Amino acid sequence: MNTKASRNAVASGTGAEEKMPHYLRPCEAARYVGHSVSTLAKLRMRHMREQGPAFIKRGGVVLYRRSDLDDWLDSFTVQ
């Protein structure tokens, strides 16, 4: 099983990627990537943004695209 597929299976708990929403709130995103909500909040701070995953902020609501979280996690792959 590839890395993305295994992450999706773990995050959804069923193995069905379609059941997981495309946009995730911080608590869902934290669970998906295996970090705390606090860690993701710190990575959203201006001086830390380059180190964290891309996110969307609209009207005070923070959302993460599942594909951006996958890309961010894949950037840590060690060959």
PDB file as gemmi writes it, atoms N, CA and C in Angstrom:
CRYST1    1.000    1.000    1.000  90.00  90.00  90.00 P 1                      
ATOM      1  N   MET A   1       0.857  -1.175   0.000  1.00  0.00           N  
ATOM      2  CA  MET A   1       0.000   0.000   0.000  1.00  0.00           C  
ATOM      3  C   MET A   1       0.900   1.234   0.000  1.00  0.00           C  
ATOM      4  N   ASN A   2       0.609   2.201  -0.879  1.00  0.00           N  
ATOM      5  CA  ASN A   2       1.455   3.394  -0.916  1.00  0.00           C  
ATOM      6  C   ASN A   2       1.169   4.304   0.273  1.00  0.00           C  
ATOM      7  N   THR A   3       2.016   5.298   0.455  1.00  0.00           N  
ATOM      8  CA  THR A   3       1.929   6.164   1.624  1.00  0.00           C  
ATOM      9  C   THR A   3       0.597   6.906   1.696  1.00  0.00           C  
ATOM     10  N   LYS A   4       0.170   7.503   0.581  1.00  0.00           N  
ATOM     11  CA  LYS A   4      -1.086   8.258   0.578  1.00  0.00           C  
ATOM     12  C   LYS A   4      -2.273   7.347   0.859  1.00  0.00           C  
ATOM     13  N   ALA A   5      -2.288   6.188   0.256  1.00  0.00           N  
ATOM     14  CA  ALA A   5      -3.410   5.271   0.465  1.00  0.00           C  
ATOM     15  C   ALA A   5      -3.479   4.816   1.911  1.00  0.00           C  
ATOM     16  N   SER A   6      -2.327   4.553   2.514  1.00  0.00           N  
ATOM     17  CA  SER A   6      -2.345   4.117   3.911  1.00  0.00           C  
ATOM     18  C   SER A   6      -2.769   5.251   4.830  1.00  0.00           C  
ATOM     19  N   ARG A   7      -2.364   6.491   4.536  1.00  0.00           N  
ATOM     20  CA  ARG A   7      -2.796   7.645   5.331  1.00  0.00           C  
ATOM     21  C   ARG A   7      -4.296   7.807   5.244  1.00  0.00           C  
ATOM     22  N   ASN A   8      -4.830   7.672   4.030  1.00  0.00           N  
ATOM     23  CA  ASN A   8      -6.270   7.819   3.844  1.00  0.00           C  
ATOM     24  C   ASN A   8      -7.030   6.725   4.569  1.00  0.00           C  
ATOM     25  N   ALA A   9      -6.526   5.523   4.535  1.00  0.00           N  
ATOM     26  CA  ALA A   9      -7.184   4.420   5.218  1.00  0.00           C  
ATOM     27  C   ALA A   9      -7.182   4.637   6.723  1.00  0.00           C  
ATOM     28  N   VAL A  10      -6.061   5.094   7.264  1.00  0.00           N  
ATOM     29  CA  VAL A  10      -5.966   5.362   8.700  1.00  0.00           C  
ATOM     30  C   VAL A  10      -6.869   6.517   9.087  1.00  0.00           C  
ATOM     31  N   ALA A  11      -6.830   7.588   8.301  1.00  0.00           N  
ATOM     32  CA  ALA A  11      -7.610   8.774   8.638  1.00  0.00           C  
ATOM     33  C   ALA A  11      -9.107   8.508   8.581  1.00  0.00           C  
ATOM     34  N   SER A  12      -9.543   7.737   7.620  1.00  0.00           N  
ATOM     35  CA  SER A  12     -10.979   7.512   7.494  1.00  0.00           C  
ATOM     36  C   SER A  12     -11.460   6.373   8.375  1.00  0.00           C  
ATOM     37  N   GLY A  13     -10.548   5.487   8.737  1.00  0.00           N  
ATOM     38  CA  GLY A  13     -10.917   4.369   9.574  1.00  0.00           C  
ATOM     39  C   GLY A  13     -11.628   3.256   8.822  1.00  0.00           C  
ATOM     40  N   THR A  14     -11.957   3.501   7.544  1.00  0.00           N  
ATOM     41  CA  THR A  14     -12.662   2.491   6.766  1.00  0.00           C  
ATOM     42  C   THR A  14     -11.891   2.057   5.541  1.00  0.00           C  
ATOM     43  N   GLY A  15     -10.898   2.829   5.164  1.00  0.00           N  
ATOM     44  CA  GLY A  15     -10.163   2.531   3.949  1.00  0.00           C  
ATOM     45  C   GLY A  15     -10.797   3.145   2.724  1.00  0.00           C  
ATOM     46  N   ALA A  16     -11.919   3.800   2.859  1.00  0.00           N  
ATOM     47  CA  ALA A  16     -12.602   4.415   1.726  1.00  0.00           C  
ATOM     48  C   ALA A  16     -12.304   5.908   1.709  1.00  0.00           C  
ATOM     49  N   GLU A  17     -11.442   6.306   0.779  1.00  0.00           N  
ATOM     50  CA  GLU A  17     -11.029   7.705   0.685  1.00  0.00           C  
ATOM     51  C   GLU A  17     -12.194   8.636   0.387  1.00  0.00           C  
ATOM     52  N   GLU A  18     -13.177   8.142  -0.347  1.00  0.00           N  
ATOM     53  CA  GLU A  18     -14.303   8.986  -0.742  1.00  0.00           C  
ATOM     54  C   GLU A  18     -15.110   9.493   0.447  1.00  0.00           C  
ATOM     55  N   LYS A  19     -15.074   8.778   1.559  1.00  0.00           N  
ATOM     56  CA  LYS A  19     -15.863   9.167   2.720  1.00  0.00           C  
ATOM     57  C   LYS A  19     -15.238  10.320   3.496  1.00  0.00           C  
ATOM     58  N   MET A  20     -13.965  10.591   3.269  1.00  0.00           N  
ATOM     59  CA  MET A  20     -13.292  11.676   3.975  1.00  0.00           C  
ATOM     60  C   MET A  20     -13.497  12.971   3.194  1.00  0.00           C  
ATOM     61  N   PRO A  21     -13.884  14.044   3.862  1.00  0.00           N  
ATOM     62  CA  PRO A  21     -14.111  15.304   3.151  1.00  0.00           C  
ATOM     63  C   PRO A  21     -12.834  15.832   2.513  1.00  0.00           C  
ATOM     64  N   HIS A  22     -13.006  16.571   1.426  1.00  0.00           N  
ATOM     65  CA  HIS A  22     -11.870  17.152   0.709  1.00  0.00           C  
ATOM     66  C   HIS A  22     -11.213  18.266   1.532  1.00  0.00           C  
ATOM     67  N   TYR A  23     -12.014  19.017   2.267  1.00  0.00           N  
ATOM     68  CA  TYR A  23     -11.507  20.084   3.127  1.00  0.00           C  
ATOM     69  C   TYR A  23     -11.658  19.661   4.582  1.00  0.00           C  
ATOM     70  N   LEU A  24     -10.603  19.862   5.364  1.00  0.00           N  
ATOM     71  CA  LEU A  24     -10.601  19.418   6.753  1.00  0.00           C  
ATOM     72  C   LEU A  24     -10.426  20.598   7.696  1.00  0.00           C  
ATOM     73  N   ARG A  25     -11.138  20.584   8.805  1.00  0.00           N  
ATOM     74  CA  ARG A  25     -10.937  21.553   9.885  1.00  0.00           C  
ATOM     75  C   ARG A  25      -9.639  21.193  10.596  1.00  0.00           C  
ATOM     76  N   PRO A  26      -9.075  22.120  11.380  1.00  0.00           N  
ATOM     77  CA  PRO A  26      -7.800  21.835  12.050  1.00  0.00           C  
ATOM     78  C   PRO A  26      -7.787  20.562  12.895  1.00  0.00           C  
ATOM     79  N   CYS A  27      -8.874  20.269  13.603  1.00  0.00           N  
ATOM     80  CA  CYS A  27      -8.877  19.053  14.427  1.00  0.00           C  
ATOM     81  C   CYS A  27      -8.839  17.800  13.562  1.00  0.00           C  
ATOM     82  N   GLU A  28      -9.529  17.819  12.429  1.00  0.00           N  
ATOM     83  CA  GLU A  28      -9.505  16.680  11.512  1.00  0.00           C  
ATOM     84  C   GLU A  28      -8.152  16.567  10.818  1.00  0.00           C  
ATOM     85  N   ALA A  29      -7.601  17.722  10.431  1.00  0.00           N  
ATOM     86  CA  ALA A  29      -6.294  17.739   9.769  1.00  0.00           C  
ATOM     87  C   ALA A  29      -5.202  17.231  10.712  1.00  0.00           C  
ATOM     88  N   ALA A  30      -5.283  17.626  11.968  1.00  0.00           N  
ATOM     89  CA  ALA A  30      -4.286  17.181  12.951  1.00  0.00           C  
ATOM     90  C   ALA A  30      -4.319  15.663  13.095  1.00  0.00           C  
ATOM     91  N   ARG A  31      -5.495  15.112  13.171  1.00  0.00           N  
ATOM     92  CA  ARG A  31      -5.644  13.660  13.267  1.00  0.00           C  
ATOM     93  C   ARG A  31      -5.096  12.989  12.002  1.00  0.00           C  
ATOM     94  N   TYR A  32      -5.370  13.583  10.853  1.00  0.00           N  
ATOM     95  CA  TYR A  32      -4.951  13.037   9.562  1.00  0.00           C  
ATOM     96  C   TYR A  32      -3.426  12.968   9.440  1.00  0.00           C  
ATOM     97  N   VAL A  33      -2.733  14.031   9.896  1.00  0.00           N  
ATOM     98  CA  VAL A  33      -1.273  14.064   9.746  1.00  0.00           C  
ATOM     99  C   VAL A  33      -0.532  13.545  10.969  1.00  0.00           C  
ATOM    100  N   GLY A  34      -1.250  13.275  12.052  1.00  0.00           N  
ATOM    101  CA  GLY A  34      -0.603  12.729  13.241  1.00  0.00           C  
ATOM    102  C   GLY A  34       0.086  13.758  14.110  1.00  0.00           C  
ATOM    103  N   HIS A  35      -0.382  14.991  14.055  1.00  0.00           N  
ATOM    104  CA  HIS A  35       0.144  16.058  14.905  1.00  0.00           C  
ATOM    105  C   HIS A  35      -0.997  16.582  15.773  1.00  0.00           C  
ATOM    106  N   SER A  36      -0.656  17.432  16.726  1.00  0.00           N  
ATOM    107  CA  SER A  36      -1.690  18.031  17.565  1.00  0.00           C  
ATOM    108  C   SER A  36      -2.277  19.264  16.876  1.00  0.00           C  
ATOM    109  N   VAL A  37      -3.456  19.644  17.313  1.00  0.00           N  
ATOM    110  CA  VAL A  37      -4.090  20.862  16.813  1.00  0.00           C  
ATOM    111  C   VAL A  37      -3.188  22.058  17.111  1.00  0.00           C  
ATOM    112  N   SER A  38      -2.562  22.047  18.274  1.00  0.00           N  
ATOM    113  CA  SER A  38      -1.662  23.125  18.681  1.00  0.00           C  
ATOM    114  C   SER A  38      -0.464  23.249  17.735  1.00  0.00           C  
ATOM    115  N   THR A  39       0.084  22.123  17.317  1.00  0.00           N  
ATOM    116  CA  THR A  39       1.224  22.153  16.391  1.00  0.00           C  
ATOM    117  C   THR A  39       0.817  22.779  15.067  1.00  0.00           C  
ATOM    118  N   LEU A  40      -0.340  22.398  14.549  1.00  0.00           N  
ATOM    119  CA  LEU A  40      -0.793  23.003  13.293  1.00  0.00           C  
ATOM    120  C   LEU A  40      -1.043  24.504  13.466  1.00  0.00           C  
ATOM    121  N   ALA A  41      -1.569  24.903  14.612  1.00  0.00           N  
ATOM    122  CA  ALA A  41      -1.793  26.332  14.872  1.00  0.00           C  
ATOM    123  C   ALA A  41      -0.465  27.081  14.880  1.00  0.00           C  
ATOM    124  N   LYS A  42       0.549  26.504  15.487  1.00  0.00           N  
ATOM    125  CA  LYS A  42       1.872  27.148  15.511  1.00  0.00           C  
ATOM    126  C   LYS A  42       2.456  27.241  14.109  1.00  0.00           C  
ATOM    127  N   LEU A  43       2.224  26.219  13.293  1.00  0.00           N  
ATOM    128  CA  LEU A  43       2.733  26.234  11.926  1.00  0.00           C  
ATOM    129  C   LEU A  43       1.987  27.224  11.037  1.00  0.00           C  
ATOM    130  N   ARG A  44       0.846  27.714  11.481  1.00  0.00           N  
ATOM    131  CA  ARG A  44       0.117  28.751  10.731  1.00  0.00           C  
ATOM    132  C   ARG A  44       0.615  30.155  11.056  1.00  0.00           C  
ATOM    133  N   MET A  45       1.414  30.316  12.111  1.00  0.00           N  
ATOM    134  CA  MET A  45       1.942  31.636  12.460  1.00  0.00           C  
ATOM    135  C   MET A  45       2.856  32.128  11.342  1.00  0.00           C  
ATOM    136  N   ARG A  46       2.858  33.442  11.154  1.00  0.00           N  
ATOM    137  CA  ARG A  46       3.613  34.033  10.032  1.00  0.00           C  
ATOM    138  C   ARG A  46       5.056  33.549   9.940  1.00  0.00           C  
ATOM    139  N   HIS A  47       5.749  33.495  11.032  1.00  0.00           N  
ATOM    140  CA  HIS A  47       7.172  33.125  10.982  1.00  0.00           C  
ATOM    141  C   HIS A  47       7.395  31.622  10.803  1.00  0.00           C  
ATOM    142  N   MET A  48       6.333  30.822  10.847  1.00  0.00           N  
ATOM    143  CA  MET A  48       6.459  29.371  10.703  1.00  0.00           C  
ATOM    144  C   MET A  48       5.760  28.834   9.445  1.00  0.00           C  
ATOM    145  N   ARG A  49       5.084  29.695   8.702  1.00  0.00           N  
ATOM    146  CA  ARG A  49       4.240  29.227   7.587  1.00  0.00           C  
ATOM    147  C   ARG A  49       4.979  28.419   6.538  1.00  0.00           C  
ATOM    148  N   GLU A  50       6.231  28.740   6.284  1.00  0.00           N  
ATOM    149  CA  GLU A  50       6.981  28.000   5.262  1.00  0.00           C  
ATOM    150  C   GLU A  50       7.230  26.561   5.683  1.00  0.00           C  
ATOM    151  N   GLN A  51       7.140  26.275   6.966  1.00  0.00           N  
ATOM    152  CA  GLN A  51       7.406  24.928   7.463  1.00  0.00           C  
ATOM    153  C   GLN A  51       6.154  24.063   7.534  1.00  0.00           C  
ATOM    154  N   GLY A  52       5.001  24.684   7.504  1.00  0.00           N  
ATOM    155  CA  GLY A  52       3.755  23.945   7.666  1.00  0.00           C  
ATOM    156  C   GLY A  52       3.022  23.718   6.361  1.00  0.00           C  
ATOM    157  N   PRO A  53       1.922  22.992   6.428  1.00  0.00           N  
ATOM    158  CA  PRO A  53       1.124  22.742   5.228  1.00  0.00           C  
ATOM    159  C   PRO A  53       0.340  23.987   4.806  1.00  0.00           C  
ATOM    160  N   ALA A  54       0.023  24.059   3.518  1.00  0.00           N  
ATOM    161  CA  ALA A  54      -0.803  25.155   3.016  1.00  0.00           C  
ATOM    162  C   ALA A  54      -2.178  25.066   3.665  1.00  0.00           C  
ATOM    163  N   PHE A  55      -2.799  26.222   3.884  1.00  0.00           N  
ATOM    164  CA  PHE A  55      -4.137  26.246   4.472  1.00  0.00           C  
ATOM    165  C   PHE A  55      -4.939  27.380   3.877  1.00  0.00           C  
ATOM    166  N   ILE A  56      -6.223  27.341   4.095  1.00  0.00           N  
ATOM    167  CA  ILE A  56      -7.154  28.361   3.614  1.00  0.00           C  
ATOM    168  C   ILE A  56      -7.750  29.032   4.840  1.00  0.00           C  
ATOM    169  N   LYS A  57      -7.840  30.352   4.798  1.00  0.00           N  
ATOM    170  CA  LYS A  57      -8.499  31.073   5.888  1.00  0.00           C  
ATOM    171  C   LYS A  57      -9.490  32.031   5.259  1.00  0.00           C  
ATOM    172  N   ARG A  58     -10.751  31.806   5.573  1.00  0.00           N  
ATOM    173  CA  ARG A  58     -11.812  32.650   5.032  1.00  0.00           C  
ATOM    174  C   ARG A  58     -12.794  32.947   6.144  1.00  0.00           C  
ATOM    175  N   GLY A  59     -12.943  34.213   6.442  1.00  0.00           N  
ATOM    176  CA  GLY A  59     -13.884  34.622   7.477  1.00  0.00           C  
ATOM    177  C   GLY A  59     -13.555  34.045   8.846  1.00  0.00           C  
ATOM    178  N   GLY A  60     -12.290  33.869   9.131  1.00  0.00           N  
ATOM    179  CA  GLY A  60     -11.869  33.346  10.418  1.00  0.00           C  
ATOM    180  C   GLY A  60     -11.897  31.827  10.514  1.00  0.00           C  
ATOM    181  N   VAL A  61     -12.338  31.161   9.446  1.00  0.00           N  
ATOM    182  CA  VAL A  61     -12.388  29.699   9.436  1.00  0.00           C  
ATOM    183  C   VAL A  61     -11.137  29.177   8.734  1.00  0.00           C  
ATOM    184  N   VAL A  62     -10.442  28.257   9.386  1.00  0.00           N  
ATOM    185  CA  VAL A  62      -9.242  27.651   8.816  1.00  0.00           C  
ATOM    186  C   VAL A  62      -9.617  26.281   8.269  1.00  0.00           C  
ATOM    187  N   LEU A  63      -9.198  26.038   7.029  1.00  0.00           N  
ATOM    188  CA  LEU A  63      -9.426  24.751   6.380  1.00  0.00           C  
ATOM    189  C   LEU A  63      -8.144  24.277   5.724  1.00  0.00           C  
ATOM    190  N   TYR A  64      -7.984  22.969   5.664  1.00  0.00           N  
ATOM    191  CA  TYR A  64      -6.847  22.361   4.974  1.00  0.00           C  
ATOM    192  C   TYR A  64      -7.391  21.464   3.870  1.00  0.00           C  
ATOM    193  N   ARG A  65      -6.793  21.558   2.685  1.00  0.00           N  
ATOM    194  CA  ARG A  65      -7.123  20.610   1.622  1.00  0.00           C  
ATOM    195  C   ARG A  65      -6.390  19.312   1.919  1.00  0.00           C  
ATOM    196  N   ARG A  66      -7.061  18.209   1.757  1.00  0.00           N  
ATOM    197  CA  ARG A  66      -6.435  16.914   1.996  1.00  0.00           C  
ATOM    198  C   ARG A  66      -5.215  16.733   1.090  1.00  0.00           C  
ATOM    199  N   SER A  67      -5.300  17.195  -0.162  1.00  0.00           N  
ATOM    200  CA  SER A  67      -4.176  17.058  -1.096  1.00  0.00           C  
ATOM    201  C   SER A  67      -2.964  17.881  -0.629  1.00  0.00           C  
ATOM    202  N   ASP A  68      -3.199  19.054  -0.031  1.00  0.00           N  
ATOM    203  CA  ASP A  68      -2.085  19.861   0.494  1.00  0.00           C  
ATOM    204  C   ASP A  68      -1.420  19.171   1.677  1.00  0.00           C  
ATOM    205  N   LEU A  69      -2.220  18.523   2.507  1.00  0.00           N  
ATOM    206  CA  LEU A  69      -1.653  17.781   3.640  1.00  0.00           C  
ATOM    207  C   LEU A  69      -0.820  16.604   3.143  1.00  0.00           C  
ATOM    208  N   ASP A  70      -1.314  15.911   2.111  1.00  0.00           N  
ATOM    209  CA  ASP A  70      -0.553  14.804   1.531  1.00  0.00           C  
ATOM    210  C   ASP A  70       0.773  15.301   0.954  1.00  0.00           C  
ATOM    211  N   ASP A  71       0.727  16.418   0.226  1.00  0.00           N  
ATOM    212  CA  ASP A  71       1.955  16.983  -0.356  1.00  0.00           C  
ATOM    213  C   ASP A  71       2.944  17.371   0.734  1.00  0.00           C  
ATOM    214  N   TRP A  72       2.440  17.978   1.792  1.00  0.00           N  
ATOM    215  CA  TRP A  72       3.306  18.395   2.897  1.00  0.00           C  
ATOM    216  C   TRP A  72       3.961  17.180   3.553  1.00  0.00           C  
ATOM    217  N   LEU A  73       3.186  16.151   3.819  1.00  0.00           N  
ATOM    218  CA  LEU A  73       3.741  14.942   4.412  1.00  0.00           C  
ATOM    219  C   LEU A  73       4.741  14.273   3.476  1.00  0.00           C  
ATOM    220  N   ASP A  74       4.437  14.254   2.187  1.00  0.00           N  
ATOM    221  CA  ASP A  74       5.350  13.643   1.216  1.00  0.00           C  
ATOM    222  C   ASP A  74       6.678  14.390   1.144  1.00  0.00           C  
ATOM    223  N   SER A  75       6.684  15.676   1.488  1.00  0.00           N  
ATOM    224  CA  SER A  75       7.932  16.445   1.453  1.00  0.00           C  
ATOM    225  C   SER A  75       8.939  15.969   2.499  1.00  0.00           C  
ATOM    226  N   PHE A  76       8.478  15.157   3.448  1.00  0.00           N  
ATOM    227  CA  PHE A  76       9.368  14.632   4.493  1.00  0.00           C  
ATOM    228  C   PHE A  76       9.880  13.232   4.157  1.00  0.00           C  
ATOM    229  N   THR A  77       9.566  12.738   2.986  1.00  0.00           N  
ATOM    230  CA  THR A  77       9.995  11.397   2.600  1.00  0.00           C  
ATOM    231  C   THR A  77      11.513  11.335   2.505  1.00  0.00           C  
ATOM    232  N   VAL A  78      12.074  10.326   3.129  1.00  0.00           N  
ATOM    233  CA  VAL A  78      13.520  10.100   3.092  1.00  0.00           C  
ATOM    234  C   VAL A  78      13.766   8.912   2.176  1.00  0.00           C  
ATOM    235  N   GLN A  79      14.612   9.121   1.202  1.00  0.00           N  
ATOM    236  CA  GLN A  79      14.933   8.028   0.251  1.00  0.00           C  
ATOM    237  C   GLN A  79      16.020   7.151   0.789  1.00  0.00           C  
TER     238      GLN A  79                                                      
END                                                                             
